[in-house]
Amino acid sequence: MYKIVNISKRSLKLAAIGGGLVLCGPLQAHHSVAAYDFNKTVQLKGTVKVFQWTNPHCWIELAVTDSQGRSGNWTLESGTPNVNKRMGWTGTDVKPGDKVDVVIHPKRDGSSAGALMTIRLANGKTLMAPGSLFGKAGQ
């Protein structure tokens, strides 16, 4: 014989919500910042080619000419728009064509990329980025 179990609608709703939360857990996963060397900093001067105020991270493509006259592009990662706003940014602070000075944590693989620590705009305003919270911030 089967026993009939009386389950309330409330219990079913709670079970469904709990199950949904368990299944959504992997959606909260985030990529690692292990690609960046937070024990090193690099200073760059260049011209902003592209600025993306987008989720999940803001990005800057920076055209840089080194001391030997060689030019290249650097890809710089910053925080989410929400985190950058909390650090004093607006979506219009950085624009293509702007001349900027940046301090980054470089990628460990030696590629022309890094986690943005600070950016000094042409008007003299300096903005901190989430990369400043790791490693040798402020140096």
Summary of the structure (lengths in Angstrom):
residues: 139
radius of gyration: 22.2
end to end distance: 75.0
largest distance: 86.6
contacts: 345
relative contact order: 0.19
helix: 22%
strand: 33%
